[in-house]
């Protein structure tokens, strides 16, 4: 699906880096998924939209709890998602055009993606598909730069970031100011780590949108530099990659002033 509303780094980077994303990106800690299910009050009878589902990192963890509609606009991601999560209802769509009926979802979950489409149009559309008393949950995994080798890795790639939207910039939060669509309920944080090989960490780096969008020769030089860093710091080749996970939950407001949202 080619959609002009998608940021070019998302469209090009995730198209090129879908396989690397699936291989190298982390999942989410069990405590987060359990808290998510509890906070959203979801059950097997619920319908949850995983918006911007990517390759299904969160979708597959939600499936034991509930019925999932996974919406993803990037064709390469969508293809992997369909294969990895056959029990989900996998649809093509964007945050501004979610292909389900008004009020048909009990919850919308956005993992590692809301910073790409933090607009009033997207917030209106999420509000449209949610049932009364529905909830919106935003989830992110953050590379823990308090750990020295992670900070060094990020220092290597950050010069290529440009104007790519990032969760850590905090700009995504501005869409929730002076609007009457959603009210914030909770913000929870966890720390976790996943054991990775050097090749898996290189796949992770390759999947970062502004790295996967680079020309092949430049990307190869960056990956070679990071590979050397990792081998020097971790000669065994097995590395605990540390992450911080953030979960933000919002409740849908049922009374909307269309002139001031």
C-alpha positions in Angstrom: 0.0 0.0 0.0 1.5 3.3 -1.1 0.2 6.1 1.0 1.4 9.7 0.7 0.4 10.4 4.3 3.3 8.1 5.5 6.6 9.8 6.3 9.1 8.9 3.6 11.5 7.4 6.2 8.7 5.1 7.4 7.6 4.1 3.9 11.1 3.6 2.4 13.0 2.5 5.6 10.5 -0.1 6.7 9.9 -1.4 3.2 13.7 -2.0 2.9 14.2 -3.2 6.4 11.1 -5.3 7.1 13.0 -8.6 7.4 15.7 -7.1 9.6 13.0 -5.5 11.7 11.4 -8.9 12.3 14.7 -10.5 13.1 16.4 -7.8 15.2 13.7 -5.8 17.0 12.8 -6.9 20.6 9.4 -8.1 21.8 7.7 -6.8 24.9 8.1 -8.0 28.5 5.4 -10.2 29.8 4.6 -7.8 32.7 3.8 -5.1 30.1 1.5 -7.3 28.1 -0.3 -8.5 31.3 -0.6 -4.9 32.5 -1.9 -3.8 29.1 -4.6 -6.5 29.1 -5.7 -5.5 32.6 -5.6 -1.8 32.0 -7.6 -2.2 28.7 -10.0 -4.7 30.4 -9.8 -6.9 27.3 -11.0 -10.5 27.1 -11.5 -13.2 24.4 -14.7 -11.4 23.6 -13.0 -8.0 22.9 -11.8 -6.6 19.6 -8.5 -4.8 19.8 -6.9 -2.9 16.9 -3.1 -3.1 16.7 -2.5 0.0 14.6 0.8 0.2 12.7 1.3 -3.5 13.7 4.6 -3.8 11.8 5.7 -7.5 11.6 3.5 -8.4 14.5 5.8 -8.1 17.5 3.0 -7.1 19.8 0.1 -8.7 17.8 1.4 -12.2 18.6 1.6 -11.4 22.3 -2.0 -10.0 22.4 -3.5 -13.0 20.6 -3.7 -15.3 23.7 -5.8 -12.5 25.4 -8.1 -11.2 22.7 -9.3 -11.0 19.1 -6.8 -8.7 17.2 -7.3 -6.7 14.1 -3.8 -5.8 12.9 -3.6 -2.8 10.6 -0.3 -2.1 8.7 0.3 0.2 5.7 3.8 -0.9 4.6 3.4 -3.9 2.2 6.7 -5.6 3.2 5.7 -5.4 6.9 2.2 -6.5 6.1 3.5 -9.6 4.3 5.5 -10.8 7.3 2.7 -9.8 9.7 0.2 -12.0 7.8 2.6 -15.0 8.0 3.6 -14.5 11.6 0.1 -13.9 13.0 -2.3 -16.1 11.0 -4.9 -15.9 13.8 -5.2 -12.1 13.5 -7.4 -10.3 11.1 -4.6 -8.5 9.1 -5.7 -5.4 7.1 -4.1 -2.7 5.1 -4.7 0.8 6.4 -3.2 3.9 8.0 -3.9 5.8 11.2 -5.9 8.3 9.2 -7.9 5.6 7.5 -8.6 2.6 9.6 -10.7 0.1 7.6 -13.2 -0.9 10.3 -16.7 0.4 11.3 -17.5 3.2 13.7 -17.4 2.1 17.3 -16.4 -1.5 16.5 -13.2 -1.7 18.6 -12.9 -2.0 22.4 -9.3 -0.8 22.3 -6.7 0.5 20.0 -3.0 -0.3 20.7 -0.1 1.4 18.9 3.3 -0.2 19.5 6.5 1.6 18.5 4.6 3.7 16.0 2.5 6.6 17.3 5.3 9.1 16.8 5.0 8.6 13.0 1.3 9.7 12.9 0.7 11.9 16.0 -1.8 14.1 14.2 -5.3 15.4 15.0 -6.5 13.5 11.9 -5.2 10.2 13.3 -6.6 10.9 16.8 -10.0 11.6 15.3 -9.9 8.4 13.3 -8.9 6.3 16.4 -11.7 8.0 18.3 -14.2 7.0 15.5 -13.4 3.3 15.6 -13.5 3.0 19.4 -16.7 2.1 21.2 -17.9 4.3 24.0 -15.6 3.8 27.0 -12.9 2.4 24.6 -9.2 2.9 25.3 -6.1 3.9 23.5 -2.7 2.4 24.5 0.7 3.6 23.3 3.7 1.4 23.7 7.4 1.9 23.1 10.6 0.0 23.6 13.6 2.3 24.1 17.2 1.3 23.8 18.7 2.0 27.2 21.5 4.5 26.7 22.4 4.4 30.3 24.5 1.3 29.3 27.8 2.4 27.9 27.9 0.2 24.8 24.4 1.1 23.8 25.2 4.8 24.1 28.2 4.3 21.9 26.1 2.5 19.3 23.6 5.3 19.3 26.3 8.0 19.0 27.4 6.2 15.8 24.0 6.3 14.1 22.5 9.5 15.5 24.1 11.8 13.0 21.9 10.1 10.3 18.7 10.7 12.2 17.8 14.0 10.5 14.2 15.0 11.0 12.9 11.5 11.5 10.1 11.5 14.1 11.2 9.9 17.4 9.4 9.0 20.6 12.2 10.5 22.7 11.7 14.0 21.2 8.3 14.2 23.0 6.7 16.0 20.1 4.1 13.3 19.8 2.6 14.5 23.1 1.5 17.9 21.6 -1.4 16.3 19.8 -3.0 15.6 23.2 -3.0 19.2 24.2 -6.2 21.2 23.9 -8.3 18.4 22.6 -11.4 16.6 24.0 -11.1 13.2 22.3 -9.0 11.4 24.9 -8.0 11.7 28.5 -4.8 10.3 29.9 -5.1 7.6 32.5 -1.8 6.0 33.3 1.9 5.9 32.3 3.9 2.9 33.3 7.6 1.9 32.8 9.6 -1.2 32.9 13.2 -2.4 32.2 14.0 -5.6 30.4 16.7 -7.2 28.3 16.9 -9.7 25.5 19.8 -11.9 24.8 21.1 -11.2 21.3 23.9 -12.2 19.0 26.0 -9.6 17.2 24.3 -10.4 14.0 20.8 -9.9 15.6 21.9 -6.5 16.9 23.2 -5.5 13.5 19.8 -6.6 12.1 18.2 -4.3 14.7 20.3 -1.4 13.6 19.6 -2.1 9.9 15.9 -1.9 10.6 16.0 1.6 12.0 14.2 3.6 9.4 16.9 6.3 8.8 19.6 3.6 8.6 17.7 1.3 6.2 16.9 4.3 4.0 20.7 5.0 3.4 22.5 4.0 0.3 24.0 0.5 0.6 27.7 1.5 0.8 27.1 4.0 3.6 24.9 1.6 5.6 27.6 -1.1 5.2 30.3 1.2 6.7 28.1 2.1 9.6 27.3 -1.6 10.3 30.9 -2.6 10.0 31.9 0.1 12.6 29.2 -1.1 15.0 30.2 -4.7 14.5 33.7 -3.9 15.5 32.5 -2.0 18.6 30.4 -5.0 19.7 33.1 -7.5 19.1 35.6 -5.5 21.2 33.1 -5.1 24.0 31.6 -8.6 23.9 34.1 -11.1 22.5 31.7 -14.0 23.4 29.3 -12.7 20.8 26.3 -13.0 23.2 24.9 -9.8 24.5 22.1 -8.8 26.8 20.5 -5.9 25.0 18.9 -3.6 27.6 15.6 -1.8 27.0 13.1 0.5 28.8 9.5 0.0 27.9 6.9 2.7 28.2 3.1 2.2 28.3 0.7 5.2 28.1 -3.1 4.6 28.4 -5.9 7.0 27.4 -9.6 6.7 27.8 -12.0 7.8 25.0 -14.1 10.9 25.8 -17.7 10.4 24.7 -18.7 14.1 24.5 -16.8 15.9 21.7 -16.9 19.6 20.9 -16.1 19.4 17.2 -14.9 23.0 17.2 -12.3 22.4 19.8 -10.6 19.0 19.6 
